[in-house]
Amino acid sequence: MILSQYVNTFGQAMLAAHGERVHKVAIDAGFTCPNRDGSIGRGGCTFCNNVSFSPNGRRPDDIAEQIEAGRRVLRKRTGANKYIAYFQAYTNTYADVRELSRLYDEALKEPDVIGLDIGTRPDCVPDEVLDLLADYQRQGYEVWLELGLQSSFDGTLDRVNRGHGFAEYEQAVLKARSRGLKVCTHLILGLPGESTEHHIRSLERVLALGVDGLKFHPLHVVKGTQLANEWRRGEYQPLTLDGYVSDVVELISRTPDDVIFHRLTGTASPDVLLAPLWCSKKWLVLNRITAALALQAERFNVAESFISGAAASEKPAPVSV
């Protein structure tokens, strides 16, 4: 079983678009976040210890060095020769546009880097930043804007101290898509107080606005966060692996085939992860999702065959004259 048999994966989409394997190289450019530095809040989201989400942690050294480090790993693991600079850690549009241009240009100087993937918050994409990204796209680069929505429910966003609501996301998406930019939206499954119905509604609202890519993450409880305190007090119960797999498969089944899935799970390092422990096992989760999708496809094919057979048997016999 191969995941790309059932899902429009980012890797397969890039292979089709560029004729060879293209992989993201994660970059930490030393950004912070307006929800941490006091601009809109302090302490960040209740679940956020960004080290748990960034493979580079907090080492904003030279961008070319980070690309080279990622390149060495990816070439050995996948044989890829083309890369997208993935500005991942914290809020990667949270600076003056001239500084952003300098950082993005530094990544694009690498001859095998063919584009940018910019991770940010919906409330941190002013017009001049969107214009900058659109200009890179007009130059022929592969450009993605990744917006961390997490949930479409303002009550949930308030509860996790997100610092923005769905309205900011809606405005950012409409502006980005008016410029022809490709948008990938992050949704976290298992946020406090949310259920499968919340996950489905968030997906529906995202799809209604229009989106080119999706990322799903299970909520991690990691050290050094407010969520960790809530979990220790018994105020938060993470999703089970079965629950996560079931919800991901349900959301995939509701998503149009042309939407690209950049990620179906997220992992945290065992040295910071508190719960759920299965979040440290990426391939276990992906294999379970693939198996569930394969079973769903098999059941669908059996049902289709049954319906076709039943329809054929109901046809009237030819009348002899």
Residue pairs with C-beta under 8 A, 6 or more apart in sequence:
1 287
1 290
1 291
1 294
2 290
3 9
3 264
3 286
3 289
3 290
3 293
4 11
4 12
5 294
6 252
6 290
6 293
6 294
6 297
7 252
7 261
7 264
7 293
8 257
8 258
8 259
8 260
8 261
9 260
9 261
10 24
10 213
10 260
10 261
10 262
10 263
11 21
11 22
11 23
13 260
14 21
14 22
14 84
14 142
15 21
15 22
17 142
18 82
18 114
18 142
20 80
20 81
20 82
21 78
21 79
21 80
21 81
21 82
22 80
22 82
22 83
22 84
22 114
22 142
23 74
23 78
23 80
23 82
23 83
23 84
24 83
24 84
24 85
24 86
24 117
25 66
25 67
25 70
25 71
25 74
25 83
25 84
25 85
25 86
25 113
26 54
26 55
26 56
26 66
26 70
26 86
26 88
26 89
27 56
27 63
27 66
27 67
27 85
27 86
27 87
27 88
27 89
27 107
28 54
28 56
28 57
28 58
28 59
28 60
28 66
28 88
28 89
29 60
29 63
29 87
29 89
29 92
29 103
30 60
31 87
31 89
31 90
31 91
31 92
31 94
31 95
32 90
32 91
32 94
33 44
33 90
33 91
33 94
33 121
34 40
34 41
34 91
34 94
34 121
34 123
34 124
34 163
35 41
35 42
35 43
35 44
35 45
35 121
35 161
35 162
35 163
36 42
36 43
36 44
36 90
40 123
40 163
40 164
41 161
41 163
43 161
43 226
44 50
44 161
45 160
45 161
45 162
45 163
46 159
46 160
46 161
46 225
46 226
46 227
46 230
47 160
47 188
47 219
47 220
47 221
47 222
47 225
47 226
47 227
48 225
49 222
49 223
49 224
49 225
49 272
50 58
50 89
50 90
51 57
51 58
51 269
51 272
52 220
52 222
52 268
52 269
52 272
52 273
53 88
53 89
53 266
53 268
54 88
54 89
56 66
56 88
56 89
58 89
60 89
63 85
63 103
63 106
63 107
64 106
64 109
64 110
67 83
67 85
67 107
67 110
67 113
70 83
71 83
71 112
74 80
74 83
75 81
81 112
82 112
82 113
82 114
83 110
83 112
83 113
83 114
84 113
84 114
84 115
84 116
84 117
84 142
84 144
85 104
85 107
85 108
85 110
85 113
85 115
85 116
85 117
86 117
86 119
87 103
87 104
87 107
87 116
87 117
87 118
87 119
88 117
88 119
89 119
91 119
91 120
91 121
91 124
92 118
92 119
92 120
93 100
93 118
93 120
93 124
93 125
93 126
93 129
94 120
94 121
94 124
95 103
97 126
97 128
97 129
97 132
100 129
100 132
101 132
104 116
104 118
104 132
104 136
107 113
107 116
108 116
108 136
108 141
114 141
114 142
115 136
115 141
115 142
115 143
115 144
116 133
116 136
116 141
116 142
116 143
116 144
117 143
117 144
117 146
117 184
118 133
118 143
118 144
118 145
118 146
119 146
119 148
120 145
120 146
120 147
120 148
121 147
121 148
121 163
121 164
122 147
122 148
122 149
122 164
122 168
122 169
122 171
122 172
122 173
123 163
123 164
123 168
123 172
125 145
125 147
125 172
125 175
125 176
127 175
130 145
130 175
130 176
130 179
130 181
131 179
133 143
133 145
133 176
133 179
133 181
134 143
134 179
134 180
134 181
136 143
137 143
137 180
137 181
143 181
143 182
144 182
144 183
144 184
144 212
144 213
144 262
145 176
145 181
145 182
145 183
145 184
146 183
146 184
146 185
146 186
146 213
146 215
146 262
147 169
147 172
147 173
147 183
147 184
147 185
147 186
148 186
149 166
149 169
149 185
149 186
149 187
149 202
149 206
150 156
150 157
150 160
150 162
150 186
150 187
150 188
150 191
151 157
151 187
151 188
151 191
151 194
151 198
151 202
152 166
152 169
152 201
152 202
152 205
152 206
153 166
153 194
153 198
153 201
153 202
154 165
154 166
155 193
156 191
156 192
156 193
156 194
156 198
157 163
157 164
157 165
157 166
158 165
159 191
159 192
159 193
160 191
160 192
160 227
161 226
166 205
169 185
170 209
173 183
173 185
173 209
173 210
173 211
174 209
176 183
177 183
177 210
182 212
182 213
183 210
183 211
183 212
183 213
184 211
184 212
184 213
184 214
184 215
184 260
184 262
185 206
185 211
185 213
185 214
185 215
186 215
186 217
187 199
187 202
187 203
187 206
187 214
187 215
187 216
187 217
187 251
188 216
188 217
188 218
188 219
189 199
189 216
189 217
189 218
189 219
189 239
189 244
189 247
189 248
190 218
190 219
190 238
190 239
190 243
190 244
191 198
191 219
192 227
192 230
192 235
192 236
196 243
196 246
196 247
196 250
199 247
199 250
199 251
200 250
200 251
200 254
203 214
203 251
203 254
203 255
204 254
206 214
207 254
207 255
207 256
207 259
211 259
212 259
212 260
213 259
213 260
213 261
213 262
214 255
214 259
214 260
214 261
214 262
215 261
215 262
215 263
215 266
216 248
216 251
216 261
216 263
216 264
216 265
217 263
217 265
217 266
218 238
218 239
218 244
218 265
218 266
218 276
218 279
218 285
219 227
219 238
219 239
220 266
220 268
220 273
220 275
220 276
220 279
221 227
221 228
221 231
221 236
221 238
221 273
221 274
221 275
221 276
222 228
222 268
222 272
222 273
222 274
223 272
223 273
223 274
224 272
227 236
228 274
230 236
231 237
231 238
231 274
231 275
238 275
238 276
239 247
239 276
240 276
241 276
241 278
241 284
241 285
241 288
244 265
244 285
245 285
245 288
245 289
245 292
246 292
248 264
248 265
248 289
249 289
249 292
249 293
249 296
252 261
252 264
252 293
253 296
255 261
264 285
264 286
264 289
265 279
265 282
265 285
265 286
265 289
266 279
267 279
267 280
267 281
267 282
268 279
268 280
269 280
270 280
273 279
273 280
278 284
278 285
279 285
